[in-house]
Amino acid sequence: MNVHEYQAKQLLARHGVAVPLEIPARNSGEVRAAAEKIVAAGSAKVVVKSQIHAGGRGKGTFKSGFAGGVKVAGSVDEAVAFAEKMLGQVLVTKQTGPEGRRVQTLLIASGAKIKREFYLAVLLDRAAGRPLIMASTEGGMDIEEVAAKTPEKIFKEWIDPAVGFMPYQARKIAAALGLKGDVFNAAARFVAGVYATWWECDASLVEINPLCVVEMPDGKDSVVALDAKISLDDNALYRHKDIQEMRDLNEEAPLEIEASKFNLNYIKLDGNIACLVNGAGLAMATMDIIQHFGGMPANFLDVGGGASKDQVAAAFKIILQDPHVKGILVNIFGGIMDCNVIATGIVAAVKETGLKLPLVVRLEGNNVAAGKKTLAESGLTLVTGDSMADAAKRVVQAVTR
């Protein structure tokens, strides 16, 4: 699950990470009140930031023609004027695709006198099986670009999960960024707070870009998170009811929301052959083999290892809500899964929905004979595949006739 920038900063602040004075707002009245509060606190500038689950907002363009999802205003009135051009409008960035995202919340922030910008992130290094802290002096840039062009500017520190994060590691990172004096100590505390956020929130990623050294109104330098992104591990959300409440359904595809109600893993894709598969690895292989035979998958849909008849029926209904789907491939390998449960669910779903599209089914494994018998005696018009390759070839042929 992803959260908005302002929510990410709320989580970071809980763990001692310094963030600017910022207030979320959802209408012009709230924007004006927030901007007035920020100006009264001594900020000469007011930053208006669109809140969507995508990067590149500052360089994005609204479908209305207004350029930039992040603006710096010199007055309260200007901040409100910017806000009125953003709220309710669709912002298109390099990460949203051409469909864009509708802006329903803005983050009103104090302006910062930036002196230096850095990059900092905590994530799980799956190859090493350990948490990884990444830092770079190239803040404000895409880390992928830095890794490709100047990988030597990325500093990495792995955390031993048996020992945990140690203070000396925070100091190593602050030193790698070239910081000294009071700012060095502040950066070490900052890194510790970011790691604590990652660990305590069961996050898959905490990214601060940029982490900035800024000059405060009293003339002293401080280290703050000017932007933040947090992605949470869905499997651990049951432990964080407060974070679950941060979920913004407006930022998610309607079909993916519907699938989550039935504990189905669904992601819409751009093709026209729908896939219903048990197991993420088999689902990936199914999409690959469809493409191998010249087709394009319309979705990733994993019903899991122990799906019920009702879940299978729900999966079919979700698939059929995508108008681009021209054929369906069901590819099931029964381990924990009973093939006859899948077959029963398929029969029920096809009869309930009145399916007219080509349907190819490949069953193998646990109770497969009973499953195939259920399909054969159902009276349904469907094609069975003898193997995964055979099934994929048949469904591609069916949709390209």
Backbone hydrogen bonds, N-H to C=O, Kabsch-Sander energy under -0.5 kcal/mol:
donor,donor_aa,acceptor,acceptor_aa,energy
3,V,230,I,-1.3
8,A,4,H,-2.6
9,K,5,E,-2.3
10,Q,6,Y,-1.3
11,L,7,Q,-2.0
12,L,8,A,-2.3
13,A,9,K,-2.6
14,R,10,Q,-1.4
15,H,11,L,-0.7
15,H,12,L,-1.3
16,G,13,A,-1.7
17,V,12,L,-2.0
22,E,20,P,-0.6
23,I,108,I,-2.7
25,A,106,L,-2.8
31,V,27,N,-2.2
32,R,28,S,-2.5
33,A,29,G,-2.2
34,A,30,E,-2.3
35,A,31,V,-2.8
36,E,32,R,-2.5
37,K,33,A,-1.8
38,I,34,A,-2.1
39,V,35,A,-2.6
40,A,36,E,-2.4
41,A,37,K,-1.1
42,G,39,V,-1.7
43,S,38,I,-1.6
46,V,73,A,-2.5
47,V,109,A,-3.2
48,V,71,K,-3.3
49,K,47,V,-0.6
49,K,107,L,-2.2
50,S,69,G,-2.8
51,Q,105,T,-2.1
52,I,50,S,-0.8
54,A,52,I,-1.9
60,G,57,R,-1.1
61,T,92,V,-2.2
62,F,66,F,-3.2
63,K,90,V,-2.6
65,G,62,F,-2.2
68,G,60,G,-2.9
69,G,57,R,-2.5
71,K,48,V,-2.6
73,A,46,V,-3.7
73,A,71,K,-0.6
79,A,75,S,-1.9
80,V,76,V,-2.2
81,A,77,D,-2.2
82,F,78,E,-2.5
83,A,79,A,-2.4
84,E,80,V,-2.3
85,K,81,A,-0.9
85,K,82,F,-0.9
86,M,82,F,-0.6
86,M,83,A,-1.2
87,L,83,A,-2.9
88,G,103,V,-3.4
89,Q,86,M,-2.2
91,L,89,Q,-0.6
91,L,101,R,-3.4
92,V,61,T,-2.3
93,T,91,L,-0.5
95,Q,55,G,-0.6
96,T,93,T,-0.6
97,G,93,T,-1.1
100,G,97,G,-1.2
101,R,91,L,-2.2
103,V,89,Q,-2.9
104,Q,51,Q,-0.5
104,Q,102,R,-0.6
106,L,25,A,-3.1
107,L,49,K,-2.7
108,I,23,I,-2.7
108,I,106,L,-0.6
109,A,47,V,-2.8
109,A,107,L,-0.6
110,S,21,L,-2.1
111,G,45,K,-1.9
113,K,215,E,-0.6
114,I,112,A,-1.3
115,K,213,V,-3.2
116,R,213,V,-1.4
118,F,211,L,-3.0
119,Y,136,S,-2.7
120,L,208,I,-2.1
121,A,134,M,-2.4
122,V,206,V,-2.5
123,L,132,L,-2.3
124,L,204,S,-0.7
125,D,123,L,-0.6
125,D,130,R,-2.7
126,R,124,L,-1.1
129,G,125,D,-2.0
130,R,125,D,-1.5
132,L,123,L,-3.3
133,I,157,E,-2.7
134,M,121,A,-2.8
134,M,132,L,-0.5
135,A,155,F,-2.6
136,S,119,Y,-2.1
137,T,153,K,-0.8
139,G,117,E,-1.2
139,G,137,T,-1.2
141,M,138,E,-1.0
145,E,142,D,-0.5
146,V,142,D,-1.8
147,A,143,I,-2.7
148,A,144,E,-1.8
149,K,145,E,-2.4
150,T,146,V,-2.5
153,K,150,T,-2.2
154,I,151,P,-1.7
155,F,135,A,-3.6
155,F,153,K,-0.6
157,E,133,I,-2.5
159,I,131,P,-2.6
163,V,160,D,-1.1
164,G,160,D,-3.6
169,Q,166,M,-1.4
170,A,166,M,-1.0
171,R,167,P,-1.8
172,K,168,Y,-2.1
173,I,169,Q,-1.8
174,A,170,A,-2.2
175,A,171,R,-2.4
176,A,172,K,-2.3
177,L,173,I,-1.4
178,G,175,A,-1.8
179,L,174,A,-2.0
183,V,180,K,-0.9
184,F,180,K,-0.9
185,N,181,G,-1.7
186,A,182,D,-2.3
187,A,183,V,-2.6
188,A,184,F,-2.1
189,R,185,N,-2.0
190,F,186,A,-2.2
191,V,187,A,-2.8
192,A,188,A,-2.0
193,G,189,R,-2.1
194,V,190,F,-2.3
195,Y,191,V,-2.5
196,A,192,A,-2.2
197,T,193,G,-1.9
198,W,194,V,-2.2
199,W,195,Y,-2.6
200,E,196,A,-2.9
201,C,197,T,-2.0
202,D,199,W,-0.9
203,A,198,W,-2.2
204,S,231,S,-2.7
205,L,231,S,-1.8
206,V,122,V,-2.2
207,E,229,K,-3.0
208,I,120,L,-3.7
209,N,207,E,-0.6
211,L,118,F,-2.7
212,C,210,P,-0.5
212,C,224,V,-2.8
213,V,116,R,-2.2
214,V,212,C,-0.7
214,V,222,S,-2.8
215,E,113,K,-2.5
216,M,214,V,-0.6
216,M,220,K,-3.4
219,G,216,M,-2.5
222,S,214,V,-2.5
224,V,212,C,-2.4
224,V,222,S,-0.5
225,A,18,A,-2.1
226,L,210,P,-1.7
226,L,224,V,-0.8
227,D,210,P,-0.9
229,K,207,E,-2.5
231,S,205,L,-2.4
232,L,1,M,-3.6
233,D,202,D,-2.2
234,D,232,L,-0.7
236,A,233,D,-1.8
237,L,234,D,-1.2
239,R,236,A,-1.9
240,H,237,L,-2.3
244,Q,240,H,-2.2
245,E,241,K,-1.4
246,M,243,I,-1.8
247,R,244,Q,-1.6
249,L,247,R,-0.7
251,E,248,D,-1.7
252,E,249,L,-1.4
256,E,253,A,-0.6
257,I,253,A,-2.0
258,E,254,P,-2.3
259,A,255,L,-2.3
260,S,256,E,-1.8
261,K,257,I,-1.0
261,K,258,E,-0.6
262,F,258,E,-0.5
262,F,259,A,-1.3
263,N,260,S,-1.3
264,L,259,A,-2.4
265,N,302,D,-2.2
266,Y,264,L,-0.9
267,I,300,F,-2.5
269,L,298,A,-2.9
271,G,297,P,-1.8
272,N,296,M,-1.4
273,I,296,M,-1.9
274,A,272,N,-0.6
274,A,327,G,-2.8
276,L,329,L,-2.3
277,V,301,L,-2.3
278,N,331,N,-0.9
279,G,277,V,-0.6
283,A,279,G,-2.2
284,M,280,A,-2.2
285,A,281,G,-2.2
286,T,282,L,-2.4
287,M,283,A,-2.2
288,D,284,M,-2.1
289,I,285,A,-2.4
290,I,286,T,-1.9
291,Q,287,M,-1.9
292,H,288,D,-2.1
293,F,289,I,-1.4
294,G,291,Q,-1.7
295,G,290,I,-2.8
298,A,273,I,-3.0
299,N,273,I,-0.6
300,F,267,I,-2.6
301,L,299,N,-0.5
302,D,265,N,-2.6
303,V,277,V,-2.6
303,V,301,L,-0.6
307,A,304,G,-0.6
312,V,308,S,-2.0
313,A,309,K,-2.2
314,A,310,D,-2.4
315,A,311,Q,-2.4
316,F,312,V,-2.0
317,K,313,A,-2.0
318,I,314,A,-2.2
319,I,315,A,-2.4
320,L,316,F,-2.3
321,Q,317,K,-0.6
321,Q,318,I,-1.1
322,D,319,I,-1.5
325,V,322,D,-1.6
326,K,272,N,-3.5
327,G,272,N,-1.2
328,I,358,P,-2.4
329,L,274,A,-2.9
330,V,328,I,-0.5
330,V,360,V,-3.0
331,N,276,L,-2.2
331,N,329,L,-0.6
332,I,330,V,-0.5
332,I,362,R,-2.7
334,G,332,I,-0.6
334,G,364,E,-4.0
335,G,333,F,-0.7
339,C,337,M,-0.6
339,C,366,N,-2.6
341,V,338,D,-0.9
342,I,338,D,-1.5
343,A,339,C,-2.6
344,T,340,N,-2.6
345,G,341,V,-2.2
346,I,342,I,-2.6
347,V,343,A,-2.4
348,A,344,T,-2.2
349,A,345,G,-2.5
350,V,346,I,-2.8
351,K,347,V,-2.2
352,E,348,A,-2.3
353,T,349,A,-2.5
354,G,350,V,-1.4
355,L,350,V,-1.4
360,V,328,I,-2.8
361,V,383,V,-3.0
362,R,330,V,-2.9
364,E,332,I,-1.4
366,N,334,G,-2.5
368,V,365,G,-1.8
371,G,367,N,-1.7
372,K,368,V,-2.8
373,K,369,A,-2.0
374,T,370,A,-2.3
375,L,371,G,-1.9
376,A,372,K,-2.5
377,E,373,K,-2.2
378,S,375,L,-1.0
380,L,375,L,-0.5
382,L,380,L,-1.0
383,V,359,L,-2.8
385,G,361,V,-2.5
391,A,387,S,-2.6
392,A,388,M,-2.4
393,K,389,A,-2.5
394,R,390,D,-2.2
395,V,391,A,-2.2
396,V,392,A,-2.1
397,Q,393,K,-2.1
398,A,394,R,-2.0
399,V,395,V,-1.7
400,T,396,V,-1.0
401,R,397,Q,-0.5
